[in-house]
Amino acid sequence: MISFFESFFDFQKGFHQILFSWLPFSGGDVFYILLGISLLYCFITLFKKKKRNTSLVRLLLIINIFYFTYQIFWGMLYFQTPIIKKLSSQNEPEMNKAKKLALQYLEKCKVSRQSVKEDKNGVFIITDLKSIQLEILQQQAKIPRYISDKKATQIASIKPSLFKKVMNFTGILGYYNPFTAEAQYNAELPSTFIPFTTAHESAHQLGFAREQEANFVGYLIGVHSHHPDLRYSTEYFTLKSLLKFIVDEDPEFVKSVINNYSPAMKRDRAYEKDFILRHQGWLDDFFGFTNNLFLKSNQQEGSVTYSYFIDLLLNYEK
């Protein structure tokens, strides 16, 4: 049955990308806005005695159709065979290997950082996002066959979200819309986030539902790229993920690695921290809590763990 849903996903994804990719804006976001308005209208009319029964039926009908369609288009993909079973898995991610890899990616980041552009403050900026998106499509076709035989459509359907102002305060970097097969990203993020976030969301477009597997596929897309912006963003994400995995066991090692960032990397890190601090609040906490529940309800560990991505990374590097 899961194989059937994988095939069906490829079919509906290709159809929806042809249908919506030409739009200059996110059709999926417009769909969510209309859905929200419809739900709000049904909820408000529940308080009107004459329309209460009709509104309740309509509300339940909309919710059930939405949930059923979501499961058919996307939800069943959470039950796919995990990527880790396609690799020579070790029992637990080894800390010493993670530290060794962190030092390697520190040096890689230092080198790749020299190839990208900066703004007047010396912070990394993207100069051509379209070329990054085209590079991602090309790299999708180069993912090792023993990891994935999913079909890359070579249709660019990656768009800035219409909800970017709200996303700034939620901690959400991007998302995949299974109803339109569009990948959305927050265009107001620091440039260090955007190329890898785009690669991550494109991994969802390929059909990888689990978040940490999308991170791993995004890593495969970006780490072998010849595009300097995409490669730096991917290597920097990988380094940060390794450090977040290590920090609880050896905070001094993490502090030492950060102190050895190049001056340019330190400027990028300071800009990221400033962006995050300026947008922290109750909305960030709320979406973090709900996202964690969502992930755990879909065969995943939750939003706060990097262990599965690190496990995949260490096994792949081995």
DOMI-875275 format. One record per residue (C-alpha): x, z, y; residue in three letters. Coordinates in pm, 1 decimal. Example, Ala and Ser with C-alpha at 12.3 -4.5 7.8 and 13.67 -1.06 7.14 Angstrom:
2
1230.0,780.0,-450.0,ALA
1367.0,714.0,-106.0,SER
***
This chain:
318
0.0,0.0,0.0,MET
283.5,80.7,240.8,ILE
436.0,-260.5,167.3,SER
100.4,-416.2,256.3,PHE
89.3,-231.4,589.6,PHE
448.4,-337.6,664.7,GLU
347.8,-701.0,612.6,SER
33.6,-654.4,818.1,PHE
240.3,-496.8,1097.0,PHE
465.1,-804.5,1109.6,ASP
158.9,-1027.8,1133.8,PHE
-24.2,-834.9,1407.1,GLN
298.1,-771.6,1599.5,LYS
378.6,-1142.3,1614.6,GLY
22.7,-1226.4,1717.0,PHE
6.8,-954.4,1984.6,HIS
346.9,-1044.2,2129.1,GLN
235.3,-1405.6,2172.0,ILE
-86.9,-1276.4,2329.3,LEU
62.8,-1020.9,2571.4,PHE
435.0,-1093.0,2624.2,SER
370.6,-1350.4,2898.9,TRP
199.3,-1091.3,3121.0,LEU
427.3,-973.4,3406.0,PRO
289.4,-619.9,3364.2,PHE
214.5,-395.8,3066.7,SER
-117.0,-500.1,2913.4,GLY
-99.3,-192.5,2691.5,GLY
-90.1,37.5,2992.8,ASP
-398.6,-132.3,3135.7,VAL
-567.8,-77.1,2798.7,PHE
-479.4,294.5,2811.2,TYR
-616.3,322.4,3166.2,ILE
-947.0,159.5,3065.5,LEU
-963.5,378.5,2754.8,LEU
-905.2,688.9,2965.4,GLY
-1177.8,590.0,3211.1,ILE
-1422.6,527.3,2923.8,SER
-1347.4,864.2,2762.2,LEU
-1377.5,1043.6,3096.3,LEU
-1713.1,876.4,3165.9,TYR
-1848.1,974.1,2823.5,CYS
-1724.6,1330.0,2869.2,PHE
-1884.9,1365.0,3214.6,ILE
-2218.7,1229.7,3094.0,THR
-2222.5,1495.2,2821.1,LEU
-2335.7,1736.3,3092.0,PHE
-2640.2,1520.6,3172.2,LYS
-2924.7,1630.6,2947.6,LYS
-3092.1,1289.0,2917.0,LYS
-2771.5,1111.2,2815.0,LYS
-2609.5,1391.1,2612.7,ARG
-2679.6,1259.2,2261.7,ASN
-2594.9,898.4,2347.2,THR
-2275.4,1001.3,2525.3,SER
-2165.5,1221.7,2235.5,LEU
-2214.8,938.5,1985.2,VAL
-2032.2,695.3,2215.7,ARG
-1743.4,940.8,2266.9,LEU
-1698.8,1002.5,1894.7,LEU
-1725.8,628.8,1825.2,LEU
-1449.4,543.3,2074.1,ILE
-1220.2,816.5,1938.6,ILE
-1274.1,713.5,1576.4,ASN
-1221.9,341.9,1641.9,ILE
-906.5,419.2,1843.5,PHE
-764.6,647.5,1572.4,TYR
-852.2,409.1,1288.7,PHE
-694.3,111.3,1468.0,THR
-383.6,318.5,1547.2,TYR
-341.9,410.1,1179.9,GLN
-386.3,50.1,1064.6,ILE
-150.8,-96.7,1326.2,PHE
113.2,177.1,1328.8,TRP
44.8,516.2,1168.8,GLY
96.0,404.2,808.9,MET
453.8,299.5,890.5,LEU
553.2,666.4,906.7,TYR
530.4,662.9,526.3,PHE
795.2,392.7,481.9,GLN
1100.1,466.1,267.4,THR
1342.0,663.4,490.9,PRO
1659.1,478.6,591.1,ILE
1871.0,767.0,461.9,ILE
1777.8,665.3,105.8,LYS
1944.3,328.8,167.9,LYS
2273.2,497.2,255.9,LEU
2513.0,703.6,46.7,SER
2369.8,1034.2,163.9,SER
2560.6,1360.0,185.5,GLN
2368.1,1685.6,144.2,ASN
2415.8,1813.4,498.4,GLU
2574.1,1659.0,807.8,PRO
2932.6,1791.4,810.2,GLU
3034.2,1962.2,1134.3,MET
3399.9,1863.4,1115.5,ASN
3307.2,1497.1,1075.3,LYS
3066.8,1525.3,1367.6,ALA
3344.9,1671.2,1585.3,LYS
3585.8,1396.6,1483.8,LYS
3326.2,1133.1,1562.2,LEU
3248.4,1296.5,1898.4,ALA
3614.3,1264.5,1998.6,LEU
3612.6,900.0,1891.7,GLN
3303.0,825.6,2098.9,TYR
3448.8,1010.6,2396.0,LEU
3737.2,763.0,2395.3,GLU
3503.4,468.2,2341.3,LYS
3290.6,577.1,2637.4,CYS
3596.3,608.5,2859.3,LYS
3693.2,250.0,2779.0,VAL
3345.2,93.3,2800.7,SER
3270.3,281.6,3124.9,ARG
3546.9,82.6,3295.1,GLN
3360.2,-244.9,3224.6,SER
3031.5,-162.4,3400.7,VAL
2921.9,-173.1,3765.1,LYS
2881.4,122.3,4002.2,GLU
2672.4,195.0,4309.9,ASP
2820.3,318.6,4637.7,LYS
2833.4,672.9,4495.9,ASN
3032.7,566.5,4192.9,GLY
2739.9,601.8,3950.4,VAL
2674.2,344.7,3678.1,PHE
2408.2,87.2,3766.7,ILE
2249.8,-200.8,3575.5,ILE
2292.1,-538.8,3739.7,THR
2096.9,-763.8,3501.0,ASP
1832.2,-596.6,3284.4,LEU
1701.2,-930.8,3156.5,LYS
2035.5,-1013.9,2997.1,SER
2031.2,-672.2,2824.2,ILE
1688.6,-743.7,2678.0,GLN
1800.0,-1084.6,2549.5,LEU
2111.0,-925.4,2399.1,GLU
1892.1,-669.1,2220.5,ILE
1686.1,-947.6,2063.7,LEU
2002.2,-1118.5,1941.4,GLN
2144.8,-795.3,1799.3,GLN
1817.8,-720.5,1615.4,GLN
1892.4,-1017.2,1388.1,ALA
2237.3,-873.6,1305.0,LYS
2124.1,-538.8,1161.9,ILE
2275.3,-505.5,810.1,PRO
2034.0,-634.2,546.4,ARG
2081.4,-329.7,324.9,TYR
1933.7,-120.6,608.4,ILE
1659.5,-353.0,725.1,SER
1503.7,-685.6,631.2,ASP
1241.2,-660.6,904.9,LYS
1162.2,-973.2,1103.0,LYS
1284.8,-1003.1,1462.0,ALA
1043.0,-1229.8,1648.9,THR
1287.4,-1310.2,1933.4,GLN
1000.8,-1266.3,2180.6,ILE
1090.4,-1051.0,2481.4,ALA
803.7,-806.7,2527.1,SER
985.2,-515.8,2691.9,ILE
829.5,-400.0,3018.4,LYS
850.4,-119.1,3275.1,PRO
571.8,133.0,3234.9,SER
295.2,154.7,3495.0,LEU
311.3,533.4,3451.7,PHE
674.6,571.6,3562.1,LYS
597.6,826.5,3836.0,LYS
426.3,1051.8,3582.7,VAL
689.2,986.6,3315.2,MET
957.1,1124.2,3546.6,ASN
800.4,1468.4,3502.3,PHE
727.9,1448.7,3129.3,THR
1069.9,1390.3,2973.2,GLY
934.8,1069.5,2814.3,ILE
1188.5,787.7,2846.4,LEU
980.7,511.4,2689.6,GLY
715.1,436.8,2430.0,TYR
585.2,162.7,2203.1,TYR
226.3,42.8,2234.1,ASN
99.8,-50.7,1884.8,PRO
-213.8,-212.3,2028.8,PHE
-24.3,-479.1,2224.6,THR
320.9,-468.2,2056.2,ALA
484.0,-403.9,2395.5,GLU
782.6,-174.8,2446.5,ALA
766.2,27.4,2767.3,GLN
1046.4,211.2,2947.8,TYR
1063.4,422.1,3260.6,ASN
1228.8,197.8,3521.1,ALA
1314.0,498.2,3743.8,GLU
1546.6,660.7,3490.4,LEU
1920.2,682.1,3558.5,PRO
2085.1,361.5,3441.1,SER
2270.7,545.5,3163.6,THR
1935.4,595.2,2986.2,PHE
1770.2,255.5,3027.8,ILE
1968.7,14.0,2802.5,PRO
1964.4,245.4,2500.9,PHE
1601.4,346.2,2562.4,THR
1515.0,-24.4,2560.6,THR
1704.5,-72.2,2232.4,ALA
1524.8,231.9,2087.7,HIS
1180.7,98.1,2180.5,GLU
1274.4,-245.3,2044.4,SER
1347.7,-71.1,1712.3,ALA
985.7,46.8,1714.6,HIS
886.3,-315.4,1774.5,GLN
1074.2,-406.7,1457.4,LEU
861.7,-156.9,1266.4,GLY
1068.9,162.6,1254.4,PHE
817.0,436.5,1329.3,ALA
1024.5,754.3,1294.6,ARG
1190.7,851.7,1623.0,GLU
1534.3,934.4,1483.9,GLN
1537.0,616.2,1274.6,GLU
1453.4,420.7,1590.7,ALA
1749.2,598.2,1751.7,ASN
1970.5,488.4,1463.0,PHE
1850.6,126.8,1473.4,VAL
1892.5,132.6,1852.6,GLY
2246.0,254.8,1788.4,TYR
2310.5,-35.8,1548.5,LEU
2175.1,-277.6,1809.9,ILE
2385.3,-141.1,2094.2,GLY
2711.8,-23.6,1944.4,VAL
2816.1,-371.5,1826.7,HIS
2697.3,-546.3,2141.9,SER
2927.2,-745.8,2366.0,HIS
2712.6,-657.7,2668.3,HIS
2903.7,-381.3,2852.8,PRO
2593.7,-205.0,2991.5,ASP
2420.8,-184.5,2652.6,LEU
2736.7,-79.7,2469.6,ARG
2822.0,195.4,2720.2,TYR
2467.3,333.6,2724.9,SER
2461.2,338.1,2342.4,THR
2802.0,499.2,2305.0,GLU
2713.9,757.7,2570.3,TYR
2384.7,840.6,2396.1,PHE
2571.9,876.6,2065.7,THR
2827.3,1108.8,2222.9,LEU
2556.3,1325.4,2382.6,LYS
2364.5,1343.2,2053.4,SER
2676.4,1456.0,1867.7,LEU
2748.3,1722.2,2129.4,LEU
2388.6,1850.6,2117.6,LYS
2420.9,1875.9,1739.2,PHE
2751.8,2064.3,1763.6,ILE
2682.8,2295.2,2060.7,VAL
2507.7,2579.5,1876.4,ASP
2794.0,2617.5,1630.4,GLU
3087.4,2551.3,1861.4,ASP
3001.3,2558.6,2234.5,PRO
3370.0,2574.3,2330.2,GLU
3436.7,2241.2,2160.1,PHE
3148.8,2083.8,2350.9,VAL
3273.2,2229.4,2678.1,LYS
3619.0,2089.8,2607.3,SER
3482.7,1740.7,2537.7,VAL
3275.2,1740.5,2857.4,ILE
3576.5,1856.4,3058.2,ASN
3763.3,1555.7,2920.1,ASN
3503.9,1305.7,3041.7,TYR
3654.3,1044.2,3268.7,SER
3578.6,1093.7,3641.4,PRO
3328.8,806.1,3624.2,ALA
3152.3,961.5,3322.8,MET
3134.9,1294.2,3505.1,LYS
2961.5,1122.7,3797.3,ARG
2709.5,968.7,3557.9,ASP
2649.4,1305.6,3393.7,ARG
2601.1,1478.3,3729.4,ALA
2345.7,1214.9,3833.0,TYR
2156.5,1258.3,3505.2,GLU
2149.4,1636.6,3546.9,LYS
2028.2,1605.3,3905.7,ASP
1749.9,1366.0,3800.4,PHE
1635.3,1601.3,3525.0,ILE
1644.5,1909.5,3746.6,LEU
1442.9,1734.7,4019.1,ARG
1165.9,1654.2,3771.0,HIS
1139.8,1969.1,3563.0,GLN
809.5,2155.9,3557.8,GLY
502.5,2250.1,3357.6,TRP
424.7,1884.7,3279.4,LEU
762.5,1848.3,3110.7,ASP
694.1,2158.6,2899.0,ASP
342.2,2041.1,2812.1,PHE
449.4,1695.6,2697.4,PHE
744.7,1843.5,2509.1,GLY
505.8,2072.3,2319.4,PHE
249.2,1800.5,2242.2,THR
516.7,1546.9,2146.1,ASN
665.9,1799.8,1907.0,ASN
325.1,1849.1,1740.9,LEU
273.3,1471.5,1722.8,PHE
608.6,1412.8,1552.7,LEU
554.7,1690.6,1299.4,LYS
212.3,1549.4,1214.1,SER
375.5,1212.1,1138.5,ASN
635.5,1299.4,873.7,GLN
908.8,1395.6,1125.0,GLN
1108.0,1707.6,1203.4,GLU
1001.9,1737.7,1565.7,GLY
1138.5,1637.8,1903.5,SER
1411.0,1901.6,1937.4,VAL
1631.9,1808.2,1639.7,THR
1909.4,1551.0,1623.1,TYR
2010.0,1631.8,1264.1,SER
1847.4,1327.8,1098.8,TYR
2003.4,1083.8,1346.6,PHE
2341.6,1255.1,1301.1,ILE
2299.8,1243.3,923.1,ASP
2231.4,868.6,941.9,LEU
2519.8,818.8,1183.2,LEU
2775.4,1007.1,973.2,LEU
2674.0,829.1,654.7,ASN
2686.0,490.0,824.2,TYR
3027.3,557.4,979.7,GLU
3153.7,679.1,641.4,LYS
***
